[in-house]
Amino acid sequence: MSSPVTMPSPDAGRPPLLEATGLTKVFLSGGKSFKAVDDVSLRIPQGGVLGIVGESGSGKSTVARLVMRLIEPTAGRILLDGEDLSAMSGEPLRLVRRHMQIVFQNPHSALNPRHTIRDAIAEPFLVQTQLRGIELERRVDGLLDIVSLPKAFKYRYPHELSGGQKQRICIARAVALEPRLLVLDEPTSALDVSVQAQIITFLQELRERLNLTYLFISHNLAVVRYLCDHVIVMNRGRMVEEGPTDAVFANPSEDYTRKLIASIPRLPQRAQT
Amino acid sequence: MTAFLTIEDYRLDIPTFDGDLKVLDGITLSLEKGETLGIVGESGCGKTVLARSILGIGPARGKRMSGRMVFDSIELDELDESEWRRIRGVKISMIFQDPMTYLNPLFTIGRQLADVVVAHGRAKAERTPSRDEQRRRCDALLEQVQIRDSARVFDSYPHQLSGGMRQRVLIAMALAGEPQLLIADEPTTALDVTIQAQILELLRDLVSRLGLTVVMISHDVGAIAAIARRVAVMYAGVVVEQGRTEDILTRPRHPYTQGLLAALPEIEGERHVLEAIPGTIPNLIHPPSGCRFHPRCPRATDICSVEKPVARSIGADHVVACHHALA
């Protein structure tokens, strides 16, 4: 790819919270190898929101999983706040994991149907902290409050909640341990547009309130445009283009990006009421 | 011009253990020959149940409580199964969201397409088309959906084709009986945006080339806007607003339509504040009294919880079911 134009960015002075260089992932199946991610590099400053857009098979979700170390990179380095995650394993990796959390696309399958909402939100504390008893219950209540759901939800089961409510529970669970980085892998794709609007607005508020940094994966360019200050466009495992969101959307420099943007059906503009 | 398809005050209940689901509550729609009508709404609004009911493949336990559907002077609700066989695929055809589900993974595309061609050949000419005729017809159908390498596709299994190709094959099958009305239920929802653009282009092309009449169901306002001249907006089993696409999208009058559009992030222009519609969709076993949207409606007053709003005309081809439709 061509080297991106260096733009003066408001984040210029701050060190990156997440930095990944040369990320590559090769999957082997049936004796054949498939390069799902090919030399992807990214950096997100503290408090920034980086979007990765691409169509199915572009490798965007694989990048999310690599960054979280849910799968092992074939090559490349991942630094979280200067610490090299790619070299870590065992207990140190488990401890660093509390600083980064992921929210998946489908809230219906991300929650254990036999656990109450309280159990889902309490689990990170049981795994990562010594917090128990009344203190734990208080934290669970507080998290429900953060995602604007009533405390009565604690004793409900996932099937009693709507898709948007379940996604809020997943977000509550992800922010439970006050992580610094939140990876959001298509968090609104399974939701209706009116619910998607709730979740996007909520994510914007939450980021400011908890000083979070987001890596936001989506196939929906319009959503990325609303939420992200920088964007990476991926196709077939490679980075096609990157830059500040407004610049990439207004003046895409690569043909693929132009085609992607042009494919989105336009709506006639609403008359002002 | 007389209507090609008319749906009048159509009411459908589905009995469940917890009570009757009132999934369609007095649907009234009509479309003219050669027209493309979009039906847009969020999950659970009844758009798919409505689409399938047009083809007589609605929910098995569904009970029609009132109303009727008339297609080309045929009373659809009075047909028996043998009469339906002369309608389905021949006069009215349907394509679905996920083409993989509707193709048999064990047979080649050619074999499955030929089956459809043979079935229609028998129904129309009362004989089985010869092998050569079958192949010619299959090639013609694949060409009609703009598949250029039809020989390769003919010998492929479904898993060897991309999602967009599979959807083209499904459209070819739907066209095999030369239907006049095509019902497309979320035909591009499972596809990437660049492929979606191609399939929408193909549907537009078929409408103009074959004079097809299309009912397109989608939750995606953008996809509907790209293809439909008229649009009906559904909420909780009710058509809340219908009219010309341009009017509905630029001057929506029903609070639900306005809410739906205000919730959409835009790809260009100024970024307006995204407004979510408060609350959640109602349980249709006990739907809200009066207007089904009133518990979530910013304009609701006392009358809204008491009286069901009657759909009224508020302009040339623009109908709204709301007590407080903005003038």
Chai-1 contact restraints between the chains, C-beta under 6 A:
chainA,res_idxA,chainB,res_idxB,connection_type,confidence,min_distance_angstrom,max_distance_angstrom,comment,restraint_id
A,E55,B,D192,contact,1.0,0.0,6.0,A-B,restraint_1
A,S56,B,D192,contact,1.0,0.0,6.0,A-B,restraint_2
A,S162,B,T280,contact,1.0,0.0,6.0,A-B,restraint_3
A,D192,B,E42,contact,1.0,0.0,6.0,A-B,restraint_4
A,D192,B,S43,contact,1.0,0.0,6.0,A-B,restraint_5
A,V193,B,A263,contact,1.0,0.0,6.0,A-B,restraint_6
A,V193,B,L264,contact,1.0,0.0,6.0,A-B,restraint_7
A,S194,B,A263,contact,1.0,0.0,6.0,A-B,restraint_8
A,S194,B,A276,contact,1.0,0.0,6.0,A-B,restraint_9
A,S194,B,I277,contact,1.0,0.0,6.0,A-B,restraint_10
A,A197,B,A263,contact,1.0,0.0,6.0,A-B,restraint_11
A,A197,B,L274,contact,1.0,0.0,6.0,A-B,restraint_12
A,A197,B,A276,contact,1.0,0.0,6.0,A-B,restraint_13
A,Q198,B,A276,contact,1.0,0.0,6.0,A-B,restraint_14
A,I200,B,L274,contact,1.0,0.0,6.0,A-B,restraint_15
A,T201,B,L274,contact,1.0,0.0,6.0,A-B,restraint_16
A,L221,B,I267,contact,1.0,0.0,6.0,A-B,restraint_17
A,A222,B,P265,contact,1.0,0.0,6.0,A-B,restraint_18
A,A222,B,E266,contact,1.0,0.0,6.0,A-B,restraint_19
A,A222,B,I267,contact,1.0,0.0,6.0,A-B,restraint_20
A,V223,B,P265,contact,1.0,0.0,6.0,A-B,restraint_21
A,Y226,B,P265,contact,1.0,0.0,6.0,A-B,restraint_22
A,S263,B,V193,contact,1.0,0.0,6.0,A-B,restraint_23
A,S263,B,T194,contact,1.0,0.0,6.0,A-B,restraint_24
A,S263,B,A197,contact,1.0,0.0,6.0,A-B,restraint_25
A,I264,B,V193,contact,1.0,0.0,6.0,A-B,restraint_26
A,I264,B,I267,contact,1.0,0.0,6.0,A-B,restraint_27
A,P265,B,G222,contact,1.0,0.0,6.0,A-B,restraint_28
A,P265,B,A223,contact,1.0,0.0,6.0,A-B,restraint_29
A,P265,B,A225,contact,1.0,0.0,6.0,A-B,restraint_30
A,P265,B,A226,contact,1.0,0.0,6.0,A-B,restraint_31
A,L267,B,A225,contact,1.0,0.0,6.0,A-B,restraint_32
A,L267,B,L249,contact,1.0,0.0,6.0,A-B,restraint_33
A,P268,B,E246,contact,1.0,0.0,6.0,A-B,restraint_34
A,P268,B,L249,contact,1.0,0.0,6.0,A-B,restraint_35
A,P268,B,T250,contact,1.0,0.0,6.0,A-B,restraint_36
A,R270,B,T250,contact,1.0,0.0,6.0,A-B,restraint_37
A,A271,B,T250,contact,1.0,0.0,6.0,A-B,restraint_38
A,A271,B,R251,contact,1.0,0.0,6.0,A-B,restraint_39
